[in-house]
């Protein structure tokens, strides 16, 4: 049991608490505090999201106010990652931190993914160190200072300074080192608030500080992306069709921070393709992204984390007291007045749709980002329909005039008239309007009433094709089968033909006949290759197969051809046999050409490599050839008798 576990300071990193404990206890071995705290001898405690917290709580005195959850919320970096996690990831990470699966924790939090790495060294604020020493007699590692992207202290407005302690210890000596024992910089470098980049860094630091202290709610990635859509639309970075203007957003990034700073953070911007990390972050995706990248986007568009997470919900643009969007229904008493508090975003195939609904008249429409132009009317509303009924019976107004008064086109007017069962033909001042035949209203038949018709059609299909199987029936009427499969599957299974057992066709190969046909050809081909004195080739399975055009057959199915296999084993040459045959061929060639036969002449004529020349049998064969032919006198061609006589007569 541990009775002297230190009390954590304000915003102290859990790693720092462990380091101060190890320093106070002055253990003789570096692994001793790990054994006493966590029951392990090897390893280095994780800095961002430590694990085995339940094991630590179990060795603290009974009645200790410390809990695993209190350490997680006050002394680890999980409050920074939590708002940006996918659904259910927070609970799983907490369970892993209380247990021992550190790799799974880093994967779920997004630490292992991407190029955003932690600082190389632990960092401190010189002013914070000075104040801590005055207040507590020692300094400590603060959570806020050990986060990539937090390059300055938001409390004192000075840059953070590196120490000599690596963030992820390179050796056992760095296992648990306190801030008091580290080499620190005492002089402070002030921040220049006239520099746009320093202002951006201050925004990031303030946002991180708020996230660590607040433990804000976790809205989910989908809601976060909706909030991004709203904020980017406010900055003019969303097109009328709902597409995010990534190129303009990149330009805004480069106005606030340099390329070198983005590269230092692991947040380089890329053109084209999927937009890089910026494009992936703004798309709906079930994957955690490094918090720094979210905070960069927030800072560039001018909002803090507090404003982002505590502002109006993504579904609404403003509060009830300050409506932003007008009603565009011409028959509404609130026409062009700001009575719509917000809009609902729905995901469609091509782009997100913004749905605006008026609380006064029930008019619902899809509009562009500014809410001032209607793309499509979803629902005209009861007030509009009542006005249509009243004007429809007024034969002093033409159809086009009624459409103008209601703020709709004639086609939409006719469609609504058909839905409301208004009478046709409609009498107008100059002519009548007949019931349109080109407008078809979708009449959905209830599934229960449609089942009987579908079942009867299926039974009729089966009766007309009594011998057809289930696959044949599907191809005959795939739409009918699909409907029954989706809405009446159990009935379909009971009233479908039984599955037929697959009977493979008898297309077996007569390997015995094929063996008999190949064996003679293999023997003849092998003999022909060996007797070719012009092109010396080795007899192999491949060379025989290529000659016969059955190379693949001999390579793969040789075991199914027993007689052919025996012939191949008898005639195929090994490398040594081929070398001996080449020596004999070289000897005959040298003998026929005449001249002194030497060892080097035989080796050159045979074209033997170093491997073959090193074989004992090859050495012996060359020696035998030299003994037989090498001591013979040089062959001198004899002169022809006719030539001798002619020369004598001339003399």
Secondary structure, DSSP 4 states (H G I P E B T S, - for coil): -BS-PPPP-TTB-HHHHHHHHHHHHT-SSTTHHHHHHHS-SS----SSS---HHHHHHHBPTT-S--HHHHHHHHSSHHHHHTTPPTTHHHHHHHHHHSS-HHHHHHHHTSSSSS----SEEEE-HHHHHHHHHHHSS---BSGGGSTT--EETTTTEE-EEEEEESS-SSGGGSS--TTTS----S--B--TTSHHHHHHHHHHHHHHHHHHH------HHHHHHHHHHHHHHTT-B-TTS-B-HHHHHHHHHHHS-HHHHHHHT-----STT-HHHHHHHS--SS---HHHHHHHHHHTT--HHHHHHSS-TTBSS-TTS--EEB--TTSTTBTSEEE-B-EEEE-SSSEEEEEE-TTT--EEEE-TTS-SEEEEEE--HHHHHHHHHHHT-TTS-HHHHHHHHTS-HHHHHHHHHHTT--SSEE-SS-EEPPPSS-----PPPHHHHHHHHHHHHHHHHHHTTT--HHHHHHH-HHHHHHHHHH-HHHHHHTSPPPPPP--------HHHHHHHHHHHHHHHHHHHHT-SSS-----HHHHHHHHT-HHHHHHSGGG-HHHHHHHHHHPPPHHHHHHHHHHHHHHHHHHH-S---HHHHHHHHT--HHHHTSHHHHHHHHHHHHHHTTSPPP-PPPPHHHHHHHHHH-
